[in-house]
Amino acid sequence: MKYNSVLKAEFLYRKNRFIAICKKGFKILTVYVPNTGRCKELLTEGATVFLTYNDSPNRKTSYTLVAVMKNDKIINMDSQAPNEIVHEAFKKNKIDLGFKYDIIRREYTHEDSRFDFYLEGEDKKALLEVKGVTLENNGITAFPDAPTKRGLKHIKGLISSSEKYLTYILFVIQMQDVKFFTPNYITDEDFSRGLLEARDAGVKILAYDSIVTRNSIEISEKIPVILEETWNLDLQRN
């Protein structure tokens, strides 16, 4: 996935969930933030951010914040990116689900849940939900960075679908060079314990990191997943 017209700017503050104020030279920019997570450890005053520019008259602001520098690491913050790069990876068979799939559908509804992907092949049918991950500390990545009832609903939907489908949750780590993924028990214990329940019900929990540049992101390598609450870490701190 590539972005056009990317420019570097300085983050000043977040006005609300969707709008940030940044600075490019002496110019103050109103910027759309395509991520409703807290991202407090990323969006700090003075942080280097990367913005796309689109002057369409239908937009409230011409700028969108898609990535941020944390120390020497570029982290993609676009909440739409994980689904897009997973779709790209599926078409190239870069994600190992344990079977070969040749049918890929997006936004698939089953019962009262809508899942990101439906896949089919080798007489197997699968449902897969994607979650983007931006929270990181010393190479350890976690989800979520804010409580998510919607995420828990997806977990329960996959559990109830496990008798008829192969079921997966895929965590896309929106950065590279990380050690492993773990649920964030401190922020959302219900979601975190829901993942344990899902695993025990047969839902496969996967995590892949990403190659991120200022103007692109793509799926990279499978990374370890540790679901048990064995890492008592304050992931909100740098």
C-alpha positions as CSV (number, residue, x, y, z in Angstrom):
1,M,0.0,0.0,0.0
2,K,1.4,3.3,-1.1
3,Y,0.5,6.9,-0.2
4,N,0.8,9.9,-2.5
5,S,1.9,13.4,-1.8
6,V,3.5,12.7,1.6
7,L,5.1,15.5,3.6
8,K,6.9,15.7,7.0
9,A,5.5,17.9,9.7
10,E,5.7,18.5,13.5
11,F,2.9,17.4,15.7
12,L,1.6,20.0,18.2
13,Y,-1.6,18.6,19.8
14,R,-4.7,16.6,19.3
15,K,-7.8,18.8,19.2
16,N,-10.2,15.8,19.4
17,R,-10.3,12.1,18.4
18,F,-10.3,13.0,14.7
19,I,-8.4,16.3,14.4
20,A,-4.8,17.2,15.2
21,I,-2.9,20.5,14.9
22,C,0.5,20.2,13.2
23,K,3.2,22.6,11.9
24,K,5.0,22.6,8.6
25,G,7.6,25.4,8.8
26,F,5.7,28.5,9.9
27,K,2.4,27.1,8.6
28,I,-0.1,25.7,11.1
29,L,-2.1,22.7,9.6
30,T,-5.4,21.2,10.6
31,V,-5.0,17.5,10.1
32,Y,-7.4,14.5,10.0
33,V,-6.3,11.6,12.3
34,P,-7.6,8.3,10.9
35,N,-7.2,6.4,14.2
36,T,-9.6,6.7,17.2
37,G,-7.2,5.0,19.6
38,R,-5.5,7.1,22.3
39,C,-2.0,6.9,20.8
40,K,-0.7,9.0,23.7
41,E,2.7,7.4,23.5
42,L,2.9,8.3,19.8
43,L,1.3,11.7,19.4
44,T,3.5,13.7,21.7
45,E,4.3,17.4,21.2
46,G,7.1,17.9,18.8
47,A,6.9,14.4,17.3
48,T,7.7,14.0,13.6
49,V,4.6,13.0,11.6
50,F,3.9,12.2,8.0
51,L,0.9,13.6,6.3
52,T,-0.8,13.0,3.0
53,Y,-2.2,15.9,1.0
54,N,-5.5,15.9,-0.8
55,D,-7.2,19.2,-1.8
56,S,-10.6,17.7,-2.7
57,P,-13.4,20.2,-2.0
58,N,-15.4,17.3,-0.3
59,R,-12.8,17.1,2.5
60,K,-12.9,19.2,5.7
61,T,-9.1,19.2,5.8
62,S,-6.6,18.6,3.1
63,Y,-4.2,16.7,5.3
64,T,-4.3,13.2,6.8
65,L,-1.8,11.9,9.4
66,V,-0.7,8.4,8.3
67,A,2.6,7.8,10.2
68,V,4.7,9.0,13.1
69,M,8.3,8.7,14.3
70,K,8.8,7.1,17.7
71,N,12.5,7.4,18.5
72,D,14.0,5.9,15.2
73,K,11.0,3.8,14.3
74,I,8.3,4.8,11.8
75,I,4.8,3.6,12.9
76,N,1.9,3.7,10.6
77,M,-1.3,5.1,12.3
78,D,-3.8,4.7,9.5
79,S,-6.6,2.5,10.8
80,Q,-7.7,1.7,7.2
81,A,-4.2,0.4,6.3
82,P,-4.3,-3.0,8.0
83,N,-7.3,-4.3,6.0
84,E,-5.8,-3.0,2.8
85,I,-2.4,-4.6,3.3
86,V,-3.9,-7.9,4.5
87,H,-6.0,-8.0,1.3
88,E,-2.8,-7.3,-0.8
89,A,-1.0,-10.1,1.1
90,F,-3.9,-12.6,0.6
91,K,-3.8,-12.0,-3.1
92,K,-0.1,-12.9,-3.0
93,N,-0.6,-15.8,-0.6
94,K,1.8,-14.2,1.9
95,I,-0.3,-15.1,5.0
96,D,-0.2,-18.7,6.1
97,L,-3.6,-19.9,7.3
98,G,-2.9,-23.6,7.0
99,F,-4.7,-24.1,3.7
100,K,-4.6,-22.6,0.2
101,Y,-7.4,-20.2,-0.5
102,D,-8.5,-18.9,-3.9
103,I,-11.7,-17.1,-2.9
104,I,-11.3,-13.9,-1.0
105,R,-14.2,-11.7,0.0
106,R,-14.2,-8.5,2.1
107,E,-16.9,-7.4,4.7
108,Y,-18.6,-10.7,5.0
109,T,-21.7,-11.0,7.2
110,H,-22.5,-14.1,9.2
111,E,-25.3,-14.1,11.7
112,D,-25.2,-10.8,13.5
113,S,-21.5,-10.1,12.9
114,R,-19.6,-8.6,10.0
115,F,-16.1,-9.9,9.5
116,D,-13.3,-8.4,7.6
117,F,-12.6,-11.4,5.4
118,Y,-14.2,-14.6,4.1
119,L,-11.8,-17.1,2.5
120,E,-12.4,-20.4,0.8
121,G,-10.2,-23.1,-0.7
122,E,-9.4,-26.8,-0.4
123,D,-13.0,-27.4,0.7
124,K,-12.4,-25.2,3.7
125,K,-14.2,-21.9,4.6
126,A,-12.8,-19.3,6.9
127,L,-13.7,-16.1,8.7
128,L,-11.0,-13.6,9.6
129,E,-11.0,-10.4,11.6
130,V,-8.2,-7.9,11.4
131,K,-6.9,-5.6,14.1
132,G,-4.3,-2.9,13.7
133,V,-1.7,-2.5,16.4
134,T,0.3,0.7,17.1
135,L,1.1,0.3,20.8
136,E,4.7,-0.7,21.5
137,N,7.3,-0.6,24.3
138,N,10.8,-2.0,24.0
139,G,9.7,-4.2,21.1
140,I,6.6,-5.6,22.8
141,T,3.4,-4.8,21.0
142,A,-0.1,-4.9,22.4
143,F,-3.8,-4.3,21.6
144,P,-5.9,-2.5,22.4
145,D,-4.7,1.0,23.6
146,A,-8.3,1.9,24.6
147,P,-11.2,-0.3,25.7
148,T,-13.0,-1.9,22.8
149,K,-16.5,-3.4,23.1
150,R,-16.6,-3.8,19.3
151,G,-13.5,-5.9,19.4
152,L,-15.0,-8.1,22.1
153,K,-18.1,-8.5,20.0
154,H,-16.0,-9.7,17.1
155,I,-14.3,-12.3,19.3
156,K,-17.6,-13.7,20.5
157,G,-18.8,-13.8,16.9
158,L,-15.8,-15.8,15.8
159,I,-16.3,-18.2,18.7
160,S,-19.9,-18.8,17.8
161,S,-18.9,-19.4,14.2
162,S,-16.1,-21.9,14.9
163,E,-18.2,-25.0,14.4
164,K,-19.0,-24.0,10.8
165,Y,-15.8,-22.1,9.8
166,L,-12.2,-22.0,10.4
167,T,-11.8,-18.7,12.4
168,Y,-8.9,-16.3,12.8
169,I,-8.0,-13.0,14.4
170,L,-5.0,-11.4,12.7
171,F,-3.2,-8.6,14.5
172,V,-1.3,-6.4,12.0
173,I,1.6,-4.7,13.8
174,Q,2.0,-1.4,12.0
175,M,5.8,-1.3,12.4
176,Q,8.8,-3.5,12.1
177,D,11.5,-5.0,14.3
178,V,9.3,-6.1,17.2
179,K,9.6,-9.1,19.6
180,F,6.1,-10.4,20.1
181,F,2.4,-9.5,20.5
182,T,0.4,-9.7,23.7
183,P,-3.1,-8.5,24.7
184,N,-3.2,-5.3,26.8
185,Y,-4.7,-6.6,30.1
186,I,-4.1,-3.3,31.8
187,T,-6.3,-1.4,29.4
188,D,-9.0,-3.9,28.5
189,E,-9.1,-7.1,30.6
190,D,-12.4,-8.3,29.0
191,F,-11.0,-8.2,25.5
192,S,-7.7,-9.8,26.6
193,R,-9.4,-12.7,28.4
194,G,-11.8,-13.0,25.4
195,L,-8.7,-13.8,23.3
196,L,-7.9,-16.7,25.6
197,E,-11.5,-18.0,25.4
198,A,-11.3,-17.7,21.6
199,R,-8.1,-19.6,21.4
200,D,-9.5,-22.4,23.6
201,A,-12.6,-22.5,21.3
202,G,-10.4,-23.0,18.3
203,V,-10.0,-19.5,17.0
204,K,-6.4,-19.1,15.7
205,I,-4.7,-15.9,16.9
206,L,-2.0,-14.6,14.5
207,A,0.2,-11.5,14.3
208,Y,2.4,-10.1,11.5
209,D,4.6,-7.1,11.5
210,S,4.9,-4.6,8.7
211,I,7.5,-2.9,6.6
212,V,6.7,0.8,7.0
213,T,8.2,3.8,5.3
214,R,7.0,7.4,5.2
215,N,4.8,6.7,2.1
216,S,4.1,2.9,2.2
217,I,3.2,-0.1,4.4
218,E,3.2,-3.8,3.6
219,I,2.8,-7.1,5.5
220,S,6.2,-8.6,6.5
221,E,6.8,-11.5,8.9
222,K,4.8,-13.6,11.3
223,I,5.7,-12.8,14.9
224,P,5.1,-14.7,18.2
225,V,1.9,-14.3,20.1
226,I,1.7,-14.6,23.9
227,L,-1.8,-14.5,25.2
228,E,-1.4,-15.3,28.9
229,E,-1.1,-12.5,31.4
230,T,2.6,-13.0,32.2
231,W,3.9,-9.6,31.2
232,N,3.1,-7.0,33.7
233,L,4.1,-4.1,31.6
234,D,3.2,-0.4,31.5
235,L,2.8,-0.3,27.7
236,Q,1.6,3.3,27.8
237,R,5.1,4.6,28.6
238,N,8.0,5.2,26.4
